[in-house]
Amino acid sequence: MKILVIGNGFDLAHGLPTKYNHFLEFLTLIEKMSTYPNKPLNFLNVLKESSVDHYIQKYIEDLLSKITDEYKINNFDGKFFEFQDLDVLVKKSKDELLQELITHLEKNLWYEHFMKAKSYINEGWIDFESEISRVIQVLDQCKTKELFDIRDVVDEDIGKILSSVSIQEDSGKFKVDEKKLQKLEEDLNKLIRSLEIFLEECVGKINIERILPDIHGIRFNKVLSFNYTNTYKKIYEPFLMQQTYAPSQFEYDFIHGKANIENDIDTNNMVLGIDEYLDYTEMSKNTTFISFKKYFQRIHKETGCEYKNWLGERNQSNELVIFGHSLDITDKDILRELILTDKMKTTIFYYNKKVYASQIANLVKVLGKDELIKRVYGSKKSIIFKQQQDPTKITEPSQISEVVVSEK
């Protein structure tokens, strides 16, 4: 059995704009389009001079073209078009996904918070989730106090969210209101659905021009993805199917759900939440913020845990390859279960020395120091680290079939 585990670094290695700041760039442009009180050409000129990722820029340019063409067709071949500002064109557009995005962003507490917080958060999704966790824990502490003074809250940047979910008592102090917390949950779901649209409509339609030598040609039959995208299936599965593989031989487990443009805010199954921060006793009693936690979202959104069935299969040997994953403790339970499976040989790819050091530190938290040392040294070692090779550019469609299939 050969299992490939992929994280966001896998998509980034293919040149895809899947960092959290790419997502925020996308949302910012959508919001600006809907409120831009000037001509589309002016907006386009500003866009071209910006440092926005070129794929996102291209998507917005195409969207602008679509909106302007739509107006011209529906308004007597463009009569009075030159007098129309962009915000008016956007408002009149019948593009359902565009209108859905605009609706989801309107007065969204999480979006407004992240736009302020982005300057001091790093670019990883772990940091995105950590920020959600920081906010939720402050709210939980305030709720536990029952009555609090907003001026006493150390995290001033959380003030707007805190005041939005609280009511003021006659004493002048505030109290977290559980009914108002529903808006915070709804706004997170709106943000997650917006992410789904971004990944499907913008990222998902990018023509990938790179393949990874470390991955291409290896006969993985099981893929556990922490991503919402289907990059592996799109790029690597077709080649393996040419090598006598049948579709039924590929098994996927999208542990955090999978993006699908056909979804809506209710059917979306993408998990974007936080880890448990309460102790064992408290977590069973305090469930106020349970809907923000990953384990709850996995159950509620029915993402499944197919990998557990894989590990139950009897195999003479097992191989695990981890690519593009930070090994952060947020995924500790899954990673530990995989790596410690009987007869499992694990290869972990790292991007550079800095990432390598971070992965080692994280793996200590996942396995423990003694367990890690035992598995990376000696004749019976079961964990090896490898620096990933540079991606290979695909110059011809046939090039992807020229790599020899590995039986290793």
C-alpha positions in Angstrom: 0.0 0.0 0.0 1.3 3.4 -1.0 -0.3 6.4 0.6 0.4 10.0 -0.5 -0.4 12.7 2.0 -0.5 16.3 0.6 -0.9 19.7 2.2 -1.1 23.2 0.8 2.6 23.1 -0.2 1.7 20.6 -2.9 -0.6 23.1 -4.6 2.0 25.9 -4.1 4.7 23.7 -5.7 2.5 23.6 -8.8 2.4 27.4 -8.9 -1.2 27.7 -7.7 -2.2 30.8 -5.7 -3.5 29.0 -2.6 -2.0 30.9 0.3 -4.6 32.6 2.6 -3.4 36.1 1.4 -4.1 35.1 -2.2 -7.7 34.4 -1.0 -7.9 37.8 0.7 -6.5 39.5 -2.4 -9.3 37.9 -4.4 -12.0 38.9 -2.0 -10.7 42.5 -1.7 -10.9 42.9 -5.5 -14.4 41.5 -5.6 -15.5 44.0 -2.9 -13.7 46.9 -4.6 -15.4 46.1 -7.9 -18.8 46.3 -6.2 -18.2 49.7 -4.8 -15.9 51.3 -7.4 -17.5 54.7 -8.4 -15.5 55.1 -11.6 -15.1 53.7 -15.1 -14.1 50.0 -15.6 -11.0 51.0 -17.6 -9.7 53.0 -14.6 -10.2 50.0 -12.3 -8.4 47.8 -14.9 -5.4 50.2 -15.1 -5.1 50.2 -11.3 -5.3 46.4 -11.3 -2.5 46.1 -13.8 -0.2 48.3 -11.8 -0.8 46.3 -8.6 1.2 43.4 -7.1 -1.7 41.0 -7.2 -0.9 37.4 -8.2 -1.0 37.2 -12.0 -3.5 34.4 -12.0 -5.9 36.3 -9.8 -5.4 39.4 -11.9 -6.2 37.5 -15.1 -9.4 36.1 -13.5 -10.6 39.6 -12.5 -9.7 41.0 -15.9 -11.8 38.2 -17.6 -14.7 38.9 -15.1 -14.6 42.6 -16.0 -14.8 41.8 -19.6 -17.7 39.4 -19.0 -19.6 42.1 -17.0 -19.1 44.8 -19.6 -20.1 42.5 -22.5 -23.2 41.5 -20.6 -24.2 45.1 -20.1 -23.7 45.9 -23.8 -25.8 42.9 -24.9 -28.6 43.7 -22.5 -28.6 47.4 -23.2 -29.0 48.1 -26.9 -25.5 47.1 -27.9 -23.8 49.2 -25.3 -25.8 52.4 -25.5 -24.6 54.8 -22.7 -22.0 52.2 -21.7 -19.2 54.8 -21.6 -21.2 56.7 -18.9 -21.6 53.7 -16.5 -19.4 53.3 -13.4 -18.1 49.8 -12.5 -20.2 49.5 -9.3 -23.4 50.0 -11.4 -22.3 47.4 -13.9 -21.5 44.9 -11.1 -24.9 45.6 -9.5 -26.7 45.0 -12.8 -24.7 41.8 -13.6 -26.6 38.5 -13.6 -23.5 36.5 -12.7 -24.8 34.4 -9.9 -21.4 33.6 -8.3 -20.3 37.2 -8.4 -23.5 38.3 -6.6 -23.1 35.4 -4.1 -19.6 36.5 -3.3 -20.7 40.2 -2.8 -23.5 39.0 -0.5 -21.2 36.9 1.6 -18.8 39.7 2.1 -21.3 42.3 3.1 -20.8 43.2 6.8 -19.0 39.9 7.3 -17.3 40.0 10.7 -14.6 37.5 9.8 -13.7 39.2 6.5 -13.5 42.6 8.2 -11.3 41.2 10.9 -8.9 39.4 8.6 -8.5 42.5 6.5 -7.2 44.3 9.6 -5.2 41.3 11.0 -3.5 40.3 7.8 -0.5 42.5 8.4 0.8 40.5 11.3 -0.2 37.0 10.3 2.1 34.8 8.2 0.9 33.3 4.9 0.0 29.8 6.0 -3.5 28.4 6.6 -2.3 27.3 10.0 -1.9 31.0 10.9 -5.4 31.7 9.5 -6.8 29.0 11.7 -4.7 30.2 14.7 -6.2 33.7 14.3 -9.8 32.2 14.4 -8.7 30.3 17.5 -7.3 33.5 19.1 -10.6 35.3 18.6 -12.8 32.4 19.8 -10.7 31.9 22.9 -11.1 35.6 23.8 -14.8 35.4 23.3 -15.0 32.3 25.4 -13.1 33.9 28.2 -15.4 36.9 28.1 -18.5 34.6 28.1 -17.1 32.7 31.1 -16.8 36.0 33.1 -20.5 36.7 32.3 -20.1 40.4 32.6 -17.0 42.3 31.4 -15.8 45.7 30.5 -14.7 46.0 26.8 -12.0 48.4 27.9 -10.4 45.6 29.9 -10.0 43.3 26.9 -6.3 43.2 26.1 -6.8 42.2 22.4 -8.1 45.5 21.2 -8.3 44.4 17.6 -11.0 41.9 18.5 -13.1 44.7 19.8 -15.5 44.9 16.9 -16.3 41.2 16.9 -16.7 41.2 20.6 -19.1 44.2 20.6 -21.0 42.6 17.7 -21.8 39.5 19.7 -22.5 41.2 23.0 -25.2 43.1 24.7 -24.8 46.0 27.2 -26.4 45.6 30.6 -27.8 48.4 32.7 -24.5 48.4 34.7 -22.7 49.5 31.6 -20.8 46.2 31.3 -21.3 43.7 28.5 -22.4 40.1 28.2 -21.7 37.7 25.3 -25.1 36.8 23.8 -25.4 33.3 22.4 -28.1 34.4 19.8 -25.7 37.0 18.4 -23.0 34.3 18.2 -25.0 32.7 15.5 -24.0 35.6 13.1 -20.3 34.8 13.8 -20.9 31.2 12.8 -23.0 32.2 9.7 -20.2 34.6 8.7 -17.6 31.9 8.9 -19.7 29.7 6.7 -20.1 32.5 4.2 -16.3 32.9 4.2 -15.8 29.2 3.7 -18.3 29.2 0.8 -16.4 32.2 -0.7 -13.2 30.2 -0.5 -14.9 27.3 -2.3 -15.9 29.7 -5.1 -12.3 31.1 -5.3 -10.7 27.6 -5.5 -13.2 26.4 -8.1 -13.7 29.4 -10.3 -10.2 31.0 -10.1 -7.6 28.4 -9.0 -9.4 25.4 -10.4 -9.4 26.7 -13.9 -5.7 27.5 -14.0 -3.7 25.5 -16.6 -1.1 23.8 -14.5 2.3 23.9 -16.3 4.5 22.1 -13.7 4.9 18.5 -12.5 6.8 17.3 -9.5 9.6 14.8 -10.2 9.4 13.5 -6.6 5.7 12.5 -7.2 5.2 11.9 -10.9 5.2 8.3 -12.0 5.0 6.8 -8.5 2.2 4.3 -8.2 0.3 5.7 -5.3 -3.1 4.0 -4.9 -4.3 6.1 -2.0 -4.2 9.9 -1.6 -5.0 11.6 1.7 -5.5 15.3 1.0 -5.6 18.1 3.6 -6.4 20.4 0.6 -9.8 21.3 -0.8 -8.5 21.0 -4.4 -8.1 18.0 -6.7 -4.7 18.8 -8.2 -3.3 15.3 -7.9 -6.3 13.7 -9.6 -6.2 16.3 -12.4 -2.5 16.1 -13.2 -1.1 12.7 -12.1 -4.0 10.2 -12.2 -4.5 10.4 -16.0 -0.9 9.3 -16.5 -1.1 6.4 -14.1 -4.3 5.2 -15.8 -2.4 4.9 -19.0 -0.1 2.5 -17.1 -2.7 -0.2 -16.6 -4.3 1.5 -13.6 -8.1 1.5 -13.6 -10.1 4.3 -12.0 -11.3 2.0 -9.2 -7.7 1.5 -8.1 -7.5 5.1 -6.9 -8.9 6.0 -3.5 -9.1 9.5 -2.1 -9.7 10.9 1.3 -10.3 14.6 1.4 -10.1 14.9 5.2 -11.0 18.6 5.2 -13.7 18.3 2.5 -13.5 19.1 -1.2 -14.4 22.2 -3.1 -17.3 21.8 -5.5 -18.9 24.7 -7.3 -22.3 23.0 -7.4 -22.5 23.3 -3.6 -24.2 26.2 -1.8 -23.6 27.5 1.7 -25.7 24.6 3.1 -24.1 21.7 1.2 -20.5 22.9 1.4 -18.4 20.3 3.2 -15.2 22.2 3.6 -13.6 22.2 7.1 -12.0 25.4 8.2 -11.9 25.7 12.0 -9.8 25.4 15.1 -8.5 22.7 17.4 -9.8 21.9 20.8 -8.3 24.3 23.4 -10.2 23.2 26.5 -9.1 20.6 28.9 -10.8 17.2 28.9 -13.3 18.0 31.7 -14.2 21.4 30.3 -14.6 20.4 26.7 -17.6 18.1 27.6 -19.4 20.9 29.4 -18.6 24.0 27.4 -20.0 23.6 23.9 -20.8 27.2 23.1 -18.2 27.5 20.4 -18.2 23.8 19.2 -19.3 24.7 15.7 -15.9 26.5 15.1 -13.9 23.3 16.0 -12.6 21.0 13.3 -13.7 17.7 14.9 -17.3 19.0 15.0 -17.2 20.3 11.5 -15.8 16.9 10.2 -18.7 15.1 11.8 -21.3 17.7 10.9 -20.2 18.0 7.3 -19.6 14.2 7.0 -16.2 14.4 5.4 -15.4 10.9 6.5 -12.1 9.2 7.6 -11.4 6.7 4.8 -7.8 6.5 5.8 -8.8 4.5 8.9 -10.1 1.8 6.6 -6.9 1.8 4.6 -4.8 1.3 7.7 -7.1 -1.7 8.6 -6.0 -3.5 5.4 -3.4 -6.3 5.7 -0.3 -5.5 3.7 3.2 -7.0 3.8 4.6 -3.5 3.5 3.3 0.1 3.7 4.8 3.3 2.3 3.8 6.8 3.3 4.9 9.9 1.4 4.2 13.3 2.8 4.5 16.3 0.5 3.7 19.9 1.2 2.5 19.5 4.8 4.0 21.4 7.7 3.3 18.5 10.1 1.7 21.0 12.5 0.2 19.7 15.7 -3.3 20.7 14.5 -3.2 17.4 12.5 -1.5 15.4 15.2 -4.0 12.6 15.6 -4.1 11.8 11.8 -0.3 12.1 11.3 0.6 10.0 14.3 -1.8 7.2 13.4 -0.4 7.1 9.9 3.3 7.2 10.8 3.0 4.7 13.6 1.2 2.1 11.6 2.9 -1.3 11.6 5.4 -1.8 8.8 5.0 1.8 7.6 8.0 3.5 5.9 7.6 7.2 5.8 9.3 9.7 3.5 8.8 13.4 4.3 9.7 16.0 1.7 10.7 19.5 2.7 11.0 22.7 0.7 14.1 24.2 2.2 16.3 24.0 5.4 14.0 26.4 7.2 11.0 24.3 6.5 13.0 21.1 7.3 13.8 22.5 10.8 10.2 23.5 11.4 9.0 20.0 10.3 11.4 18.3 12.7 10.2 20.5 15.6 6.5 19.8 14.7 7.2 16.1 14.5 8.6 16.1 18.0 5.2 17.5 19.1 3.4 14.8 17.1 5.4 11.7 18.0 7.5 12.7 21.0 11.3 13.2 21.0 12.2 9.5 21.8 9.9 8.1 19.3 11.2 10.4 16.5 14.8 9.6 17.3 14.1 5.9 17.3 12.5 6.2 13.8 15.1 8.4 12.1 18.2 6.5 13.2 19.5 2.9 13.0 19.1 -0.1 10.8 15.3 -0.2 11.4 14.6 3.5 10.8 11.2 4.1 9.4 11.3 7.9 8.7 13.5 9.7 6.2 13.5 13.3 5.1 14.2 14.4 1.6 14.5 17.9 0.0 12.0 18.2 -2.8 13.3 18.7 -6.3 12.4 21.7 -8.4 9.2 21.3 -10.4 9.6 20.4 -14.1 7.9 22.7 -16.6 5.6 21.0 -19.0 6.4 22.3 -22.4 4.4 19.7 -24.4 1.3 17.7 -23.4 3.2 14.5 -24.2 6.0 15.4 -21.8 4.1 14.1 -18.8 4.1 10.6 -20.2 7.9 10.5 -20.6 8.7 10.0 -17.0 9.4 6.3 -16.0 6.9 4.8 -13.6 8.5 4.0 -10.3 7.8 0.7 -8.5 9.7 1.8 -5.4 
